[in-house]
Amino acid sequence: MLRSERFTRHPDRLPTDAGQQLKEILGRVPALAATAEHVRTFAELMNDRRGRELKDWIGHVQRLLSKRFVCPWASRRVSSEAWV
């Protein structure tokens, strides 16, 4: 299985070993775990055809990023707009 599929496939559809590896990786890297959760919630919006909620989802993710992401090479926070 391609490594990226571990993040984009529904967790219930991953082979047991890949699912376990993903859990271990996400347990060690909180930022990656948060990203995986954003991808999952986005996929739920699309699969359930809830596009009307997309603007709220984007705003929520941008607010979280603006609070959490600190630019490693500078002593300032990076605006979430840099991610759009």
C-alpha positions, 0 to 999 in steps of 0.5 A, a space after each residue: 500500500 502506498 504510504 499516503 493511502 494510510 492517511 487518506 483511506 478510511 481507518 476501517 478499510 486499512 489492513 491491520 498492519 497499516 492501521 497499527 503503523 498509522 496509530 503508532 505514527 500519529 501517537 508520536 507526532 501530534 501535528 500529524 495526528 491533527 492533520 489526519 483528523 482534518 483530512 478525515 473530517 473533510 472527507 466526511 463532509 465530501 462523502 456525506 455531500 455536506 458542502 454547505 458546511 465547508 466554509 465553517 470547516 475551513 474557518 475552524 481549521 484556519 483558527 486552529 492553525 493560527 493558534 498552533 502553528 509557530 514558524 520554526 525559523 522566526 519568533 512569530 506566529 504564521 497567519 493561517 492565510 499562508 496555508 490557503 
